[in-house]
């Protein structure tokens, strides 16, 4: 055997030993895009590390047809948001580990969050689940661009059988850097507050039923989450358009909020995941929590005429 052959065999053996020592490369080792297309998912659907979670509300919707192998994890009922002290909050660390593990997800999974693909509010559900997984420290999460509607439009296969996931052990690495609690908003001195609600809520012309006051947190900038969404295609707008819309925000840290942290998740997703802006946090308590204490300041353009119209049943 020649000297060159010995060297080659020794190199191959060293490589095999290194691979054996670290195991199979997890999905998270490869670059993961925040948005993936229906075509991309079709091409990767059989990859063992892909876990599609269907977050549409209602078992009948899922049973009526879903992406083959997708696990149903109802946004409203599965536990992605929990009520504490009358306010919708993300699950705590133990709750997150249980929810994520029972959905068949571990650290090596590449999670694809699938909304219906029917509206900006629907996209917000996917963005909130995405954010929650990131708070839990999951390294590889994407949203299906266009949701189930895009999958259907491409005439890709649809299944009606229920997928029962195999529970896995997921160990979270809770990322407090993505989450703003009430005290951070009360003591905020340097971050830009971004109100993701429609302007009618921001101005105080209407409010969520659970909010105790009309208007917005003083100093906030209104950036309606729906402005990032193209209703004609039921997708987020192209990245250059997203950047143009977000350009109204000054540089520096950002705290996004809305009524309950749902619309705010879209603003967070666009700014942080798509545009790569650093130091963007979501305030899940939002206006419902903020307005619960009447001593906290509220800025509002609401007038007595607005109140009169409401009393007469002519307004909100």
N, C-alpha and C positions, 0 to 999 in steps of 0.2 A: 504494500500500500504506500502511495506516495506521501510525501510530507504535506502537500496541498490538501489531499483527501482527509488526512488526519485533522488538519486545521478546520476544514469545512464541517466534519462530523462533530468536532468539539464545539463549534459555534452553534450548530443546530441543537445539540444537546443542551447547551446553556440557555438558548431561547425557550426550548420546551420546559426546562426547569423553572424559568422565570414565569412563564405563563401559568404553570401548574401552581406556583406559589401564590399568585394573586387571584386565580380563578378567572371566570369569564368577565370580560369587560362589561360593566353595567351600561344601561341605556343612557344614564346621566353623563357618561364620559363623552358622548358625542354632543356637538352643539345642538341645542334645542330651541326652535323658533317659538315665539309666543303664540303665533297663529299658524295653523297648517291647513292646507286646502283639502277638499274632498278627494281629489286625485292622489295627493300624497298619502292620505289615510288608506285609500283603497290599495295602494302599492305596499303599505306597511302593515296592513291589518292582521296578517298572520304572524308577525313578529311576536315572539312569546313575551316580550317585555311591554308591549302596548296594552294599556288598559283604557278602554273607552267608557266614560261614565256619562250616562244619559240623565241630565238634570231636569228634564221637563217635568212639570207637575201633573200628578195623577197617574195611577197604574193603568187605566184604560188607554191613555195616550201611548204609553210604552208598549202595551200588549197589542195595540193596533198596528204596530210596525216599528222596527228600530234597526240600527246598524248591527249586523251579525256579531255576536259576542259581547255587545255592549251591556254593561251593568246599569240597572236603573237605580239612581240615587236621587230621589225627589228633593229638589231645592227647598221646597216648603216644609217637608216632613222628615227628611232623613237626619237632620241635626246639624246642617251647615251653619245655621244660626240658632242660638238658644236665647230664651228670655231670662234675664236676670234683673231684678229690681225694676221690672216693667219695661226694660229696654232690650232690644235685640242686640246680642253680642256674639262674637265668635266663641266656639266651644273652648273650654280650658284645655290644658295640655293632655290630660288623661282622656278627656272626651274625644279630642282630636285623634289620638293614637288608636282608640277603639273604633271610631267611625272610619278612618282611613284604612286600617287593617282589615276590618270586616268587609270593606268594599273590594278587597283583593289587591290592595296596593301595598308595596313596600318601597324601600329606598331605590331599588333597581328598576322600578317601573317607569315607563314614560306614560304619563297620564294625559289623555285627550278629553277635555271637558266639552260636552256636546249640548248646546242649547237647541231650541226649536228652529231658530233662524227666521223669526217672524216680526221682530220689533226691537227698538232700542232698549226698552225695558227688559225684554227677554234676554238680550245680550248681557244686560247688567247682572242677571243671575249667574251666567257663566263666569263673568269677571269676578263676582264675589266669591264663587267657589275656587277659582284660580288663586285669588288673593289669600283665601283661607289656607289652601295647600302650601302657599309660599310662607305664610306665617308659621305653619307647622315645620317649615324647613325642607320641604320636598324639592329636590334639585331639578326635576324634569317634568314640566307641565306645559301644555299647549291648549288653546281653544280651537275647535273646529270652525274655521272661517265660513260663515254662512249657515252653520248648524245643520240640522237634519234636513232642512229645506234644500240646501245645496247638494247633499247626498242624494236626495230624491230626484232633483233636477238633472243630475248626471246619470240617472237610471241605473244606479249601482244596486246590488242585491239588498233585500230587506228581509229581516227575520221576525217571526212573531212568537218564537219560543222564549221563555224566560231564561236568562242566564243567571245561574246561581254561582256567585264568586267563591273561590277557595280562600278562606281567611288567611291573612299573612300577619306577620309581626312587623309593625312600623314603629320605629323609634324616632320621635320628633326632636327637632332642634329649634325650639320656639324662637322665632325672630321678632323680638320686641321692636326692632328698628322699622318695621312696616306698619306698626300699630300705634295710634295715638289715643291715649286715654283722656278722660275728662280733665284731669289736672294739667295735662300738657297743653290743652287748649286754653284753659283758664289762665295759665301762666305764660302763654305764648308771647314772645317778645321779638321773634325774628323770622318765623315761618309765614309764608303767604297762605291765608285761608282761602280755599277754593270751594265755592258752593256749586254743586253739580245739578241743582234742581232747575226746572223751568223758571223763567224770569218772573212769572206770576207768583210763584212761591217766594222767590228772593225779595220781591217788592212788597210782599205782604198782602197781595190781593186774594190769595187763597192759602190754605195750609193743610197739612196732613191731619187726619182726625185725631191721631195720638199726640200731636203737638199741642202745647198749652199757649202758644203765642204765634202771631203772624210776624213774618220778617226774617231777618238773617243775623248771623253773628257779626257784630260790628267789625269793619275792616275787611270783610270777605270780598272776593272778586267772583262774580257770577260767570260760570263756564258750564252751561247746560250740557249734560252728558249726551243728549240727543244730537248735539251739533257735530259730534264725532262720527255719527252713524248715517249711512246712506240708505234711506228707506226704499229707494228704487231697487237696490241690489240686496238689501238686508245683510249688509256687511259693514265693517268699519271702512271709513274713507281711506284712500291711498295715503301712504305715510307722509308724503310731502304736504298733503292737505291737512293732515292731523297736526303737523309741525306748524303750519301757518295759523291754524286756529289757536294752538297753544302758545303762540308767540306773544299774546297779550299779557302773559304772566311774567313777572320780573324773575330774575335769576335768584337762586337760593332755595332753601327748604320749602316744602309744600305740605299742607294738611288738607286733604279732601274730605268733604262731608256732604250730607243731603238731609233726608228725613230719618232714615234708619240705616244708612251705609250701603244701600243697594245701588242707586245711581252713582254714588261716589266711587264705587268700585270700578265703573267704566272709566272715570277720569283718572283714577289711580293706575289702571291697566294701561291706558294710552300714554300717560306721562312717564311711568316707570318702566313697564315691560316693552312697549313698542318704541318710544322715543328715547329710552335709556337715560332719563333724567335722574340724577342721584337724589337721595334723601326726600323721597315722597312717602308720606304716611297717610293712612286712612283712619278717620275718626268714626268708628262704627256707631257710637251712641247718637251722634249727629243732633239734629234739631229736637228730636223727641227727648233726649236726655238733657240737652242744653236748656230747653224751655221749661223743664219740670220744676226748676227752682226760679221763682219770680224775681229773685234778687239779681239774677244774671242779666246783663244788658242785651237788648235786642234793638237792631236797627230796622226801621220799617217805613214804607211810603204809604201805608194804609191811612185812609181818611175816614172822617165821620160819615161821609156819603157812602163809602164802602160798607160800613157797619149798618147803615140804614137800609141799603139794598139787601143785605143779608137778612135783616129783621123782616123785610117784606117778601122774602123768598126769591129775590131777584139776583142774588149773588152768593159768593162763598163766604 
